[in-house]
Amino acid sequence: VTDRVRVGVIGTGSLGTRHARTVAERVPKAALVAVTDERRDVAEVAATLSPETVHVPGHPTLLSDPAIDAVVITTPNDTHVEMICAAARAGKHIFCEKPIALDLAGANAALAAVSEAGVKLQVGFQRRFDGAYRAARDKLRSGKLGEIELVVATTRDPSPPPAVYFERCGSFFADTSIHDYDVLRFLTGLEVAEVHAVAATFAVEDIGTLATLDTAVTTIRLENGALATITNSRRSNYGYDVRIEVAGSKGKVAVGEHQQSRFETLTDRGATRDFVGSYWDLFEQAYVAEIQHFVDCVANDTEPEATGHDALRALEIAVLAERSYTEGRPVAASKLR
Ligand SMILES: NC(=O)c1ccc[n+]([C@@H]2O[C@H](COP(=O)([O-])OP(=O)(O)OC[C@H]3O[C@@H](n4cnc5c(N)ncnc54)[C@H](O)[C@@H]3O)[C@@H](O)[C@H]2O)c1
């Protein structure tokens, strides 16, 4: 038992429970030893995931346990800076869901705490661990598709979250578009030079905040001059729709297969097949692989992929998009650095 990485999960809601289950059932090198959630009933359920798991009242108690090596943070977005700083001070290695902060001051404070404590930080950009995205990256990096020129990407959630979610999630750009911003950097290996965002509210009650934007188009100029368009929506109605294509001067890669079952029905009325319904259905392999990778990094003392630097860069793009939307004009990345 002692040579396994002992993990605690902070925030056992929708995704936190899934990460906790992954630790308990799908990572032989890890043990799920503790869970905590603001809602005791939720933590009690998560504590049944394995016989060696206990639920504890609040993250300070969990972090003060010297037997815990690493934590998974899956609380609401507006708590991440506080959680990362507290975990770092307690000497725990950290896996934190995106975004690591709602603004750049918060992100820099979190990264400083991590660096000072010398602990590992991995951010929940699971697409980096999806086999198709990795194959696309390798093809682009091989140079066989030429110079990167054009990127088209989309993330559309099936339906909006409940209204309370918007009080804590930060802007739509930092909450949702950030996955596409990260994948853009991951696939192209390029940084962003300029961002122009337009956005609207169609699917939720408009209370005039950046959180209740639910439809957005971000146009980006990359440092090599290539152009990207990213579209996002909180309401597709038909399923979880995530795709990207990256075109070079000699061809393109495309990722975005949404059929889950391997059969279709064909009749005189046409053909029907399923469409993936949720983030977990589309990315289960990637969510499991990212947690396995994190545990491996802690066990072997290696640096995780999907780093704090990646988290900061993606948040910078979100902040540029917020500014561009608010000011109604393109904003150069040089304004931030
Ligand atoms: N990578 C992805 O694709 C992806 C997908 C979904 C959610 N997320 C991220 O995961 C995080 C959680 O999202 P979710 O959908 O599971 O939300 P959720 O609301 O279902 O879960 C959050 C949980 O945190 C608990 N909580 C709130 N404050 C707390 C505190 N101070 N201490 C302990 N527990 C606290 C809540 O009671 C709740 O159970 C968010 O940061 C979100 O952005 C990422």
The ligand as an SDF file (V2000), in Angstrom:
LIG
                    3D

 44 48  0  0  0  0  0  0  0  0999 V2000
  -12.0010   19.4640  -18.2920 N   0  0  0  0  0  0  0  0  0  0  0  0
  -13.2770   19.4110  -18.5800 C   0  0  0  0  0  0  0  0  0  0  0  0
  -13.6850   19.0350  -19.6690 O   0  0  0  0  0  0  0  0  0  0  0  0
  -14.2950   19.8350  -17.5400 C   0  0  0  0  0  0  0  0  0  0  0  0
  -15.6260   19.4070  -17.6240 C   0  0  0  0  0  0  0  0  0  0  0  0
  -16.5080   19.7710  -16.6050 C   0  0  0  0  0  0  0  0  0  0  0  0
  -16.0690   20.5580  -15.5460 C   0  0  0  0  0  0  0  0  0  0  0  0
  -14.7680   20.9650  -15.5170 N   0  0  0  0  0  0  0  0  0  0  0  0
  -14.2590   21.7880  -14.3810 C   0  0  0  0  0  0  0  0  0  0  0  0
  -14.3520   21.0110  -13.1950 O   0  0  0  0  0  0  0  0  0  0  0  0
  -14.6880   21.8360  -12.0910 C   0  0  0  0  0  0  0  0  0  0  0  0
  -15.9320   21.2880  -11.4050 C   0  0  0  0  0  0  0  0  0  0  0  0
  -16.9890   21.3160  -12.3390 O   0  0  0  0  0  0  0  0  0  0  0  0
  -18.2900   20.3930  -12.1210 P   0  0  0  0  0  0  0  0  0  0  0  0
  -19.0510   20.4520  -13.3790 O   0  0  0  0  0  0  0  0  0  0  0  0
  -17.8900   19.0750  -11.5530 O   0  0  0  0  0  0  0  0  0  0  0  0
  -19.0510   21.2530  -11.0090 O   0  0  0  0  0  0  0  0  0  0  0  0
  -20.0160   20.7370   -9.8510 P   0  0  0  0  0  0  0  0  0  0  0  0
  -20.7710   21.9290   -9.3900 O   0  0  0  0  0  0  0  0  0  0  0  0
  -20.7540   19.5220  -10.2690 O   0  0  0  0  0  0  0  0  0  0  0  0
  -18.9880   20.2840   -8.7000 O   0  0  0  0  0  0  0  0  0  0  0  0
  -18.2980   21.1910   -7.8890 C   0  0  0  0  0  0  0  0  0  0  0  0
  -18.3360   20.6470   -6.4570 C   0  0  0  0  0  0  0  0  0  0  0  0
  -17.4980   21.4460   -5.6320 O   0  0  0  0  0  0  0  0  0  0  0  0
  -18.1410   21.5920   -4.3620 C   0  0  0  0  0  0  0  0  0  0  0  0
  -17.5660   22.7750   -3.6950 N   0  0  0  0  0  0  0  0  0  0  0  0
  -17.8120   24.0760   -3.9420 C   0  0  0  0  0  0  0  0  0  0  0  0
  -17.0150   24.8430   -3.1660 N   0  0  0  0  0  0  0  0  0  0  0  0
  -16.2550   24.0010   -2.4270 C   0  0  0  0  0  0  0  0  0  0  0  0
  -15.2540   24.1860   -1.4410 C   0  0  0  0  0  0  0  0  0  0  0  0
  -14.8500   25.4040   -1.0840 N   0  0  0  0  0  0  0  0  0  0  0  0
  -14.6920   23.0880   -0.8860 N   0  0  0  0  0  0  0  0  0  0  0  0
  -15.0870   21.8520   -1.2370 C   0  0  0  0  0  0  0  0  0  0  0  0
  -16.0350   21.6090   -2.1770 N   0  0  0  0  0  0  0  0  0  0  0  0
  -16.6070   22.6820   -2.7550 C   0  0  0  0  0  0  0  0  0  0  0  0
  -19.6070   21.6900   -4.6940 C   0  0  0  0  0  0  0  0  0  0  0  0
  -20.4160   21.3580   -3.5710 O   0  0  0  0  0  0  0  0  0  0  0  0
  -19.7360   20.6800   -5.8270 C   0  0  0  0  0  0  0  0  0  0  0  0
  -20.0730   19.3860   -5.3690 O   0  0  0  0  0  0  0  0  0  0  0  0
  -14.8340   23.2490  -12.6440 C   0  0  0  0  0  0  0  0  0  0  0  0
  -13.6090   23.9260  -12.4520 O   0  0  0  0  0  0  0  0  0  0  0  0
  -15.0710   23.0440  -14.1230 C   0  0  0  0  0  0  0  0  0  0  0  0
  -14.5710   24.1190  -14.9120 O   0  0  0  0  0  0  0  0  0  0  0  0
  -13.8760   20.6060  -16.4740 C   0  0  0  0  0  0  0  0  0  0  0  0
  1  2  1  0
  2  3  2  0
  2  4  1  0
  4  5  1  0
  4 44  2  0
  5  6  2  0
  6  7  1  0
  7  8  2  0
  8  9  1  0
  8 44  1  0
  9 10  1  0
  9 42  1  0
 10 11  1  0
 11 12  1  0
 11 40  1  0
 12 13  1  0
 13 14  1  0
 14 15  2  0
 14 16  1  0
 14 17  1  0
 17 18  1  0
 18 19  2  0
 18 20  1  0
 18 21  1  0
 21 22  1  0
 22 23  1  0
 23 24  1  0
 23 38  1  0
 24 25  1  0
 25 26  1  0
 25 36  1  0
 26 27  1  0
 26 35  1  0
 27 28  2  0
 28 29  1  0
 29 30  1  0
 29 35  2  0
 30 31  1  0
 30 32  2  0
 32 33  1  0
 33 34  2  0
 34 35  1  0
 36 37  1  0
 36 38  1  0
 38 39  1  0
 40 41  1  0
 40 42  1  0
 42 43  1  0
M  CHG  2   8   1  16  -1
M  END
$$$$
